[in-house]
Amino acid sequence: MSYSVGQVSGFAGVTVRTLHHYDRSGLLVPSERSAAGYRRYSGADLARLQQVLFYRELGFPLEEIAAILDDPRADALDQLRRRRDELRGQIARLEKLVDVAERAIELQRTGVELGPEERFEVFGDVAFDLSYATDAHLKWADSEHHRESLARAAAHTKEDWRQLMAEAASWRAALLAAFDADAPADGAAALELAEEHRQHIVRWFNDCPPEVHRRIADDYVEDARAFALVVPPGEQRPGLDAFLREAIRANAARIEFRGAAGPHR
């Protein structure tokens, strides 16, 4: 018995786009094709998908998962032990930051003292990583845009943050819908989403000309902590960060072209 992409998506709780990505990368190639050329997954394919999802849950990158599953010389036990030790190290580091992070979230990042229930009400699943905030401050310390962003964020009230996060959640839902529908990164829908993202930054944090927006987009791909501020890990899909970056780059090029063309255009 075999199963369609849609059925497997429902069984496993992954998107059709993710299954397509796994197929293209060679990580999970369906064993069969229907007469019309559609993917069909066997029981063995489903078993492999379970292994893939297990390793993904542990944070293994896709190329390492492929090596573990496909290379008979790969020692899965050693890989798991190494990952376990890495996770323990991360847990120990994060435990040291908990108290400091709580204060930073309440006072520095929001400028408003919030209790745990209020903080969840405002921010939901979006987590502020203090280590990223520190690194970002060091990276952009000389940037006027960064200084403006910190100053404006500190001045936001609880109601400001509630409205800001509601806007961000609505935009995020539209982004995920466009991505799951295989919308092109340089298509009209993606360009509109990129421009909405830029205007959100302008409205709530700092001026965001195209070159600044490009740097922000690069950060989303290069640093998972930055992207987690936009899309919580539980909502992310493989390739979503790159899709957003390409949309932002295309929109930035569009804005610059319009500026170069002048008002007569």
N, C-alpha and C positions, 0 to 999 in steps of 0.2 A: 504494500500500500504506500502511496506517495501523497504529498501535501503541496498545495499551492503556496506562493509567497504570502498571500493574504492570510491563509490559515496558520502558517508558521509564525507570522507576525503576531497573530492573536494568541497562539500558544505561549510564545516566549516573551511577550511584552516588549518587543523591539519594533522599530518602524520598518516599513517596506524599504525605505531608502537605505537604512543601515544594512539590511540583508543584501541589497544591490551592491553596496560598498564592499561588503565582505566577499561577494562573488567576484567583483572586478579586481580586488586585491589578491585573490587566490586563497584567502583564509578559509572561506566556506563556499565551495563551488557545488551547486546542486547536482546530484547524480543523474538526474533525468531531465528531459524536456518534453513538453506535450507536443502533439502533432502541429499545433500552432506556434511552437517555439517558446512557450512560457516555461519558466523554471518550475521544477517539481522536486521536492525534497523527500528523501527516503528516511527510514528509521535511523540508519547509520548517520545521515546528515544531521538529524535532530540531536543525536548523541554528541556529535562533534560540536554543534552549536551550544549545547549545555556546557561543554568544556571551555569553549571560547568565552561564554558569559561569566563562568566561574573565575577565569583568569582576569577578565576585564574588571570584575568587581574588586579584585585585589589590586588593581591599578597597573597591571602589566600592559606595556604598549603592544600594539597589534603585531609588530614584527617579531617581538619576543614570543608571543603566543604561537605564531606560525612555526617558529623554530622549535618550540617545545613539542608541538603536536606532530610536526612533519619529520624532524630529524631524529632518527633512532639513537643517535649518539648523545642527544640532549638529555641531561639529567634533571628531570622535573623536580625531584626532591631537593636537589641543591638550589634550584631556582626558587622554590617555595621557601626554603630556609632563608635565603638571601632577602627575599621580599618581606618575610616575617621580621627579620632584624631591622630592615629599613622602616617598617611600620612602627615597630617598637621605639625606634629612635625618634620618629615623627611625633608619636604620642607623648614621649617624655618632653620633647621640645615644646609642644603645644600646651602641655599641662603647666609648664613654667610661665606661659604667656596668658593663661586664662584670666587671672585677676587684672593684669595690666590691660588686656584686651577689653574686658568689660568696662573699665573706666574710660578707655579710649573711645569705645563705641558710644557710650552715653554722653561724654563731654566733648571730646575732640572732634569726632566724626560727625556728630549731629548737632552739637552745641546745645543740646537739651538733655536734662536728666530724665531718663526713662526707666521704669521698672521692667522686670522680665516680661510680663504680659503685654505691657505697652510696646516694648521693643519688638516682640513677635507680631503684634498687631500692625505695626508700621512697616517692618522690614521683611516679615515672612521668612522665606527660605534663603533670602539673599544674605550672605555672610560677609562681614568685613574682616579681612585677614590683616592683622596688625603687622606681620612681617612684610606683607606687600606694601602697606601704607608707609612703612619705614623706608623700604627700598625705593618706592616711588618718590618719596620726599627727597632722598639723596640724589636720585637720578634727575629730578626736575627742579631742584632747589633754586637754580638760577633762572627759571622760567617765570616770566611775568604772569602767564596764563595759570601756572600751578599756584602761585601765590594768591591770585584772584580767586581761584577755585576754593582754596582753603578758607579764605576770609568769608566768602559768600556761604559756604557750607556751615561755618560756625554760626552764622547769623540766622540760619533757618530755624523756624519754630517747629513744634511737633506737627502742627497742621500743614506747614510747608512740606515736611518730609512725607506726610501721609499722601498729599496730592502728588508729590514727585514720584513716589513709589507706585501709586495707582497708574500714573501715566506710563511709567516704565513697564509695568506688568501688561498693560494693554498693548504697548508696542512689541513686547517680547512675544506675546501670543500671535501677533501678526507675523513676526519674523519666523517663528516656528512653523506656522501654517504655510508661508511661502516656501520655506526650505523643504518641508515634507512634500510639497506639491511639485518639487523639482523646478521651481522658478529659476531662470538664469540670473546669475549674480549681476549682470549688467542690463537686465530687463527693467521695464518700467516699475514693476512692483518693488523690486529690490532697491532701485534708485530712490524711490519714494521713502522706503524704510530707512535708508541711509541718511536721507535729508532730515527725516523726523528725528533720528538719533542725534544729528548735529544740532538741530534746533533745540532739542531737549537740553543738551549741554549748555548752549547759549542762554537758555531761559533760566537755568538753575545754578550754573557754576561759573562759566567763563566764556569769553569770546572764543569762537572755534573756527578760524579760517581753514581752508582745505589742507594746508600743510600740517596744521595741528591735528586735524581729524585723521589724517593718514598715520601720524605717529601713534595716536590712540589705538587705531585699528591694528597696527603692527604689534602693539603691546598685547592685544587680545590673543594673537596667534603665538607670540613668543613666551607669554607668561600665563599659565592657567589660572593663577590667582586673580589676574586682571579680568579675564573673561568670566570668571565666577561672579564678579560684581554685576555683570550684565545678564548672564544666564546661569542660574544655579546648577551645580553639577547634575542634579537629578533630572533636569530638563534638557541637558545637552545631547547633541547627536554628533557622530563622527563627521568631521568636515564643516561643522556649522561655523566655527571660528573663522576658517578660511573663506567661507561663503560671505560672511559679514565683512571681512576685510576687503574682498574683491568688490563688493557692492559700494563700500565707502570710497575706495580708490576710484571706481567708475564715476561716482557722484562728484568727487572732488575734481576730477578731470572735466566733468560737465560744467561745474561752477566756474572753473578757470577759463574754459573756452568761452562761456558767455561773457565773462569779464573782459577777455581779450577782444571779443567781437564788438563790444561797445554798445551803447544804447540804440544805435541805428539799426541793429540787428533785431 
